[in-house]
Amino acid sequence: MMSIINVANDFSLMPSGRHRSDGSYTGDHFYEILIREIEKVPEDEKIIINFDGVLAAGSSFLEQAFAGLIREKKISKSQFFNKFEIVANEYPEIREKVKRYVSEA
């Protein structure tokens, strides 16, 4: 079993911004969703984050949500890459940015 978050359907078509003060669908908001998923999904199961269907995903959103997990020590980099699968067939640069931000965190 695995957990799937479809960003376009479950969160926003255009997630952007870093902090709550930047809007309703920011990196801070998504970070909290990711924390809840990490806590509820068994260690040996994947969390799939599907970005297909989004119109855009801002860099500050991606950095805050995903690299924030590493900065705040919620998960290690190696655990992140084992736990999360980023699907972004329509905009593969989203997947590449997430990988880069996590690696650089």
C-alpha positions as a Markdown table, in Angstrom:
| # | Residue | x | y | z |
|---|---|---|---|---|
| 1 | Met | 0.0 | 0.0 | 0.0 |
| 2 | Met | 1.1 | 3.6 | -0.6 |
| 3 | Ser | -0.2 | 7.1 | -0.1 |
| 4 | Ile | -0.8 | 9.3 | -3.1 |
| 5 | Ile | -1.2 | 13.1 | -3.0 |
| 6 | Asn | -2.5 | 14.5 | -6.3 |
| 7 | Val | -1.4 | 18.1 | -5.9 |
| 8 | Ala | -3.8 | 19.5 | -8.5 |
| 9 | Asn | -6.9 | 17.8 | -7.1 |
| 10 | Asp | -6.0 | 17.6 | -3.4 |
| 11 | Phe | -4.2 | 20.9 | -2.9 |
| 12 | Ser | -4.1 | 23.5 | -5.7 |
| 13 | Leu | -3.7 | 23.9 | -9.5 |
| 14 | Met | -1.1 | 26.6 | -8.9 |
| 15 | Pro | 0.8 | 26.1 | -5.6 |
| 16 | Ser | 3.1 | 29.0 | -4.9 |
| 17 | Gly | 4.7 | 31.1 | -2.2 |
| 18 | Arg | 6.8 | 30.1 | 0.7 |
| 19 | His | 5.0 | 31.3 | 3.9 |
| 20 | Arg | 1.4 | 31.4 | 5.0 |
| 21 | Ser | 1.4 | 35.2 | 4.6 |
| 22 | Asp | 2.0 | 34.6 | 0.8 |
| 23 | Gly | -1.4 | 33.0 | 0.3 |
| 24 | Ser | -3.5 | 30.0 | 0.8 |
| 25 | Tyr | -1.6 | 27.3 | -1.0 |
| 26 | Thr | 2.0 | 27.8 | 0.0 |
| 27 | Gly | 5.1 | 25.7 | 0.8 |
| 28 | Asp | 4.3 | 26.1 | 4.5 |
| 29 | His | 0.8 | 24.6 | 4.0 |
| 30 | Phe | 2.1 | 21.7 | 1.9 |
| 31 | Tyr | 4.9 | 21.1 | 4.3 |
| 32 | Glu | 2.3 | 20.4 | 7.0 |
| 33 | Ile | 0.5 | 17.9 | 4.8 |
| 34 | Leu | 3.8 | 16.1 | 4.1 |
| 35 | Ile | 4.5 | 15.9 | 7.9 |
| 36 | Arg | 1.1 | 14.3 | 8.4 |
| 37 | Glu | 1.8 | 11.8 | 5.6 |
| 38 | Ile | 5.2 | 10.9 | 7.1 |
| 39 | Glu | 3.6 | 10.3 | 10.5 |
| 40 | Lys | 0.7 | 8.1 | 9.2 |
| 41 | Val | 2.4 | 6.1 | 6.4 |
| 42 | Pro | 4.4 | 3.1 | 7.6 |
| 43 | Glu | 8.1 | 3.4 | 7.2 |
| 44 | Asp | 8.3 | 0.8 | 4.4 |
| 45 | Glu | 5.6 | 2.4 | 2.3 |
| 46 | Lys | 6.0 | 5.1 | -0.3 |
| 47 | Ile | 4.4 | 8.5 | -0.5 |
| 48 | Ile | 3.7 | 9.5 | -4.1 |
| 49 | Ile | 3.4 | 13.2 | -4.8 |
| 50 | Asn | 1.7 | 13.6 | -8.2 |
| 51 | Phe | 2.1 | 17.0 | -9.8 |
| 52 | Asp | 0.3 | 16.1 | -13.1 |
| 53 | Gly | -2.5 | 18.5 | -13.7 |
| 54 | Val | -0.9 | 21.5 | -12.0 |
| 55 | Leu | -0.6 | 24.7 | -14.1 |
| 56 | Ala | 2.6 | 25.6 | -12.3 |
| 57 | Ala | 4.5 | 25.0 | -9.1 |
| 58 | Gly | 6.6 | 27.9 | -7.8 |
| 59 | Ser | 10.2 | 27.4 | -6.8 |
| 60 | Ser | 9.7 | 29.0 | -3.4 |
| 61 | Phe | 6.7 | 26.6 | -2.8 |
| 62 | Leu | 8.8 | 23.5 | -3.7 |
| 63 | Glu | 11.8 | 24.6 | -1.7 |
| 64 | Gln | 9.9 | 25.4 | 1.4 |
| 65 | Ala | 7.7 | 22.3 | 1.3 |
| 66 | Phe | 10.4 | 19.7 | 0.5 |
| 67 | Ala | 13.7 | 21.1 | 1.6 |
| 68 | Gly | 11.9 | 22.2 | 4.7 |
| 69 | Leu | 11.5 | 18.6 | 5.7 |
| 70 | Ile | 15.3 | 18.2 | 5.7 |
| 71 | Arg | 16.1 | 21.6 | 7.3 |
| 72 | Glu | 13.6 | 20.9 | 10.2 |
| 73 | Lys | 15.1 | 17.4 | 10.6 |
| 74 | Lys | 11.7 | 15.7 | 9.9 |
| 75 | Ile | 13.4 | 13.2 | 7.6 |
| 76 | Ser | 17.0 | 12.7 | 6.3 |
| 77 | Lys | 17.9 | 13.1 | 2.7 |
| 78 | Ser | 18.3 | 9.4 | 2.2 |
| 79 | Gln | 15.0 | 8.7 | 3.9 |
| 80 | Phe | 13.4 | 11.3 | 1.7 |
| 81 | Phe | 14.6 | 9.7 | -1.5 |
| 82 | Asn | 13.5 | 6.2 | -0.3 |
| 83 | Lys | 10.1 | 7.4 | 1.0 |
| 84 | Phe | 8.9 | 9.9 | -1.6 |
| 85 | Glu | 8.3 | 9.5 | -5.3 |
| 86 | Ile | 7.7 | 12.7 | -7.2 |
| 87 | Val | 5.6 | 12.3 | -10.4 |
| 88 | Ala | 5.7 | 15.2 | -12.8 |
| 89 | Asn | 5.2 | 13.9 | -16.3 |
| 90 | Glu | 3.8 | 17.1 | -17.6 |
| 91 | Tyr | 6.5 | 19.3 | -16.1 |
| 92 | Pro | 9.5 | 17.1 | -15.3 |
| 93 | Glu | 11.4 | 20.2 | -14.1 |
| 94 | Ile | 9.3 | 20.1 | -11.0 |
| 95 | Arg | 10.7 | 16.7 | -10.1 |
| 96 | Glu | 14.2 | 17.9 | -10.8 |
| 97 | Lys | 13.8 | 21.0 | -8.7 |
| 98 | Val | 12.5 | 18.9 | -5.8 |
| 99 | Lys | 15.5 | 16.6 | -6.0 |
| 100 | Arg | 17.9 | 19.6 | -6.2 |
| 101 | Tyr | 16.3 | 21.5 | -3.3 |
| 102 | Val | 16.4 | 18.4 | -1.1 |
| 103 | Ser | 19.9 | 17.5 | -2.0 |
| 104 | Glu | 21.1 | 21.1 | -1.3 |
| 105 | Ala | 19.2 | 21.4 | 2.0 |
